[in-house]
């Protein structure tokens, strides 16, 4: 008796129909993350001075808000992609929002709503700046003119110097935050085991105001071992490096915010395996692979 060969497998379209899926449905299944925004990233795209989104901005007067000093909201102009995650950024001691303004359009053009704020006074300490970051997030999501563009469940905080210390305070207070990035952060509190927010700590090897040995490194090392966290130490940089446009800060901030605010694993490639020391990176540490 002659044996018969097994029947050939059905063509792709037939397989889709047999499984109850229409032709072309595979793409929908693959794109399971509804928060992905923008084209697939490349090194060039996240190092560029502007991302794929055209942006607009609107000023917020201190006279119409409470709990912080007003600021500027930067946002993608188009609404075609739906809502976006958002991040609020605080300046440092004696500084104004102008010192961090470069981050506004740079991050917004990558697909975020970004609020750079002024604080109630330029002398406010980190705990106060933390509360102000949260007040600004509440204003952004509940009262601002762009609130309908923001997904209030996907929020993060950043800050420079005392504003960086404030970002840690905000994350400690509001554990629902998806990302925190202190930039050459300063705080009298050096240990942060309470944090549950994925945190990228950025230090500078030449920082004499908040030296990494007494600020950024202890911040990072005190974060829970189970937390998604990273430590980026900038090479040839000072405490004030975050106050001017910086490709390394932007590249890893964008990747961190995308990965944890948007759950966009397309950006994992820039964070894990951890970047090696280079002309701009003195040291990088992190927990890989990420779990969130």
N, C-alpha and C positions, 0 to 999 in steps of 0.2 A: 504494500500500500504506500503510495507516494505521499510524503508529508507536504503540507502546505505552508508557505511563508506567512508570517503574521501580516495583517493588513497594514498599509502605510498609515502613519499618523495623519489626522485631519489637518488641513491647512490652517494657518493662524486664524482666519476669519471664522472657519467652522468651529474651532475650539472655543472662540469667544461666544459664539452663538449657543454652543452646547452648554457652556457654563452660565448662560443667562446674561452675559455682557454683550453690549453692542460693539461693533467694530470701532476702534479708537479709544475704548474704555481703559485700556492698559495705562495710558498716559495719566488718566484721572486717578487710577489706583496708585501710581508711582508718586504723584504729587499729593501725598497724604497730609502734608503740613499746610494748613490754610494761612499761615502767617508769613510764608516766604514772600519777600518783596524784591523786585528787580531781577535782572539777569544773573546767571551763574557768575560768581565772583572769580577774579583772577588777581594775581599780585599787582598787576598794573591798575586794575580797577579800584582796589582798596588803597593804593598809594597815590592815586590821582587827587588833585586838589578839589575836584568836584566829581560826584557820582552821577548815576544815570537820571536822577530826577531834577527837573527845574524846580526852583524854590521861590517862595515868597516869605515876607516877614511882616510882623505887626508889633507895634510898641504897646506896652502895657504900663500906664501911669501908676505911680505909687499911690495916687489919690483914689484909685478905684479898687484897691486890693487891701487886704489886711493880713498881717502875719509875716510879710516880707516887703521888699522895697520896689516892687515892679520889675520890669525887664523887657526882653524882646523875645518873641516867639518866631522861630523859623520852621517852615513846614513845606512838604512837597505840594506844589501847586495843583497837580492833577488829583482827582478823586477816583480815577478809574480803577485803582487797585484796592479800594475800600479803606478801612481804618489802618492806622499805623501805631506802633509802639512809641513811647515817649520817654524823654530823659530831661531832667532839670539839672542845671549846672550852677554851682556857687563859686564866686571869686574868693580870694584869700584876704588876709588881714590888710587893712587900709586900702583895699582895691575895689574897683567897680567892675560892672559887667563887661566893660570895654576890654578888660584884661583877658577875658576868655571868649570874646566875641567870635574869634576865628573858628571855634568849634561849631558854632551855630549852623551856618550854611554848609560846612563840610560834612557834618553828620546828617543834616536834613536831606542833603542831596543823595544820600545813600538809602533813604527810606525811613526816616524817623521825624517825629515832631520834637523840636528841641527848644527848651526855654532857658535862656541865660538870664540870671536874675541879679539885681542889686539887693544887698541886705539892708536891714533896718538902719544899721549904722556900720561904718567901715571897720569899727573896732569890735564887732560881735565875735564871741568865742565859738568854738566848734559845736557845743551843745545847742546854742542858739541857732547857729547856721543849719544844724540838722533839722530843727523844728521848722525853720523857714523853707528849707527844701520841700518838706512835706506839705506845708501850706501852699507853696507854689504848685505842687502836683495837684492838690485838691482844686485850686483855682483853674488850672489848665484843663482838668477833666470835667469840671462841673459848671464853670461860669465863663470860660474864655470864648472868644469868637470862633475858635477852631475846635471846640470840644467834640463836635461830631466827627472830626477826623481822627480822634484818638481812641485807641482801645484801652480803657481804664484798667484792664486786668494785666496789661503788659507795660510796666513802668520801671524806670531806673533812675539812679542819681549819680552825679559826678561832682567833683569840686577840686579846686586848687588850694594847697596849703591849709589854712584853717577851714576852707571850704571842703577840702579833702577829708579832714577830720570830721567835718560835718556830715559828709556822705556816709561815713561809718556810723555816726550817731543815728542818722535817718534809717539806715538799714537795720540797726539794732532795734529801733522802735517799731518799724513797720516791716515785719518779716515777709510780707507778701511781695515786696519788691523783687524784681527779677534780676537786677544787676546793679553793682556799685563799683565805681572806679575813683578812688582817691589818687589825685595827681600831686606828687611830692607833698603828701599829706602831713599835717601837724596836729598833734593832740597830746594832752597830758596823760590820757588813758592809753596805755600801750598794748593792752590785751583785749581781744575781741572774740572770746569763745562762744558768745551768745549769737553771733551772726548766723543766719540761715540763707543769706542772699549770695549768689555767686559773685565773687569779688576779685577784681584785678587791681593789685596794688602797684602803682608806678612810682619808682624812686629815681634819684639822679646821683651818679657817683661823685659829683662835685658839690653836692648840697651842703652848705654850711649853716643854713637856717633850720632845716629839719633833716639832719644827717640820717642816712639810711640805717646806720647801726643803732640809732636810738628811736627811729620812727618807722619807716616803711618795712624794714626787715622784721622787727618785733610785731608789727601789725599783722604781716603775712603769717609769721610762724605761730601766732596765737590763734589764728582762725581754725575751726574744727578740721581735723584730718579728713572727715567724711565730706567736707564741703568742696564744691568746684571752686578752685582758687588758683591764682597765678601771681607771680612776682616778676615785674619787668624793671630792670635797673638800666637807665639810659647811660650811655657812655659819653664822656665829654660834655656833660650837661650840668646845669645849676638848678637851684631851687626855682628859678624863674623861667626855666625853659618852657613849661606849659603855657606861658603867656604869649608866645608867638607860634605861628604855624609850624607844626612839626610832623613830618611824615610818619615817624615811628610811633609817636603817640596816637596819631589818627588811625594808622593801620591796625594796631592791636585793640584800640578802643572800638572801632567799627566791628572788628571780628568778635569781640567779647559781647557787645550789645546785640549783634545779629544772632549770635549763638544762644544767648540766654534770654533776651527779651522776645526774639522772634522764634526761638527754638529751631533756628535754621542751621542744620548740620552741614550745609555746603561750606560753612566758614570754619568748620572744625580743622580743616587742613592747615590753616594758618596758626593754630594754637597747639595742635598735637600732631606729631611729637613736638616737644617744646622747642622753640627757636634756639639756635646756637649763638654763642657770643659772636659779635660782628663789629664793624666800625661804629655802629650806633647802639649796640646792645652790649652792656658790660656783663650782665647776668640775666638769665631767665629761668624761673622755676615754676612748676605747675603740676596739678593733679591730672593725669591723663590715663585712660580716656575719660572724657567727661560723661557724667551720668544724667544730668538734667535734660 
